Amino acid sequence: IRNAGEAMTPEQIDHVILVGGSSYIPLVRKSLAEVFGEAKLVTTVDPLRSVAFGAALLAAKLVANPECSMVTPEVTEVHYGTQTQGDKFEVIIPRGTTIPTPEPLTRCFRVSVHGLRRIGLPIYAGHDQVASRNELLATLWLELPENLPAGTPVEISFGLDRDGILEFRASLSDGSGTAIVTYLGRGASRDRWERKVDRLLRLKHALRSQVTVETEQRWQGLYARAIQALSGNDLHAAEGCAAEMEELLQYVRRSQG
């Protein structure tokens, strides 16, 4: 009722049918009576049999009669979204969205630095405006083509299937329609090296004016090998490349005093 805002009030509800085991608890009934009034509580329906009837109706919808109009469509109970600058929670699939989603919901993101080969988007579920206070479901990784300039728009479409599982696809929205490989995080170790390689690229980008042509070529070779290793899930090779990349950045800093 609170989520419905001004669209619904307790006074507009005529009957409250108590179903499920929790409706046997006296405190539950007392609390409901305080909100709706004792006269509106319907206790003539067997609380446990009603659950079985509901399961039967859902089974009819999923198997015998997919268009069964007696079953109310499921909706999301939380927002789904990602983390943006400042740890803000950007909602992509709002609470109350029908499952499965009638059509994908699309957002546009931009490549932050030149030559970025991956974008990692943490996917959260919850209600808090601070992203990290919500439940982290997974990290969505996007494998980008080589040599994309900073600011290149990337369009990502999100959806939920009938089981509430995230679906997604991505493409460059620069007119080329280039499809982008997307996947959810493949384990804590993999995600850690994904993030480290991304962080090293950002550090190198900050030192770009101080990098010689020879160092740039060496860096690009290491970066390409790291991306290839991550794509093949060779974390040992990715770790070695990241260590060399970090050492190279330290050398650049030292050489510049």
Disulfide bonds with the S-S distance in Angstrom:
none
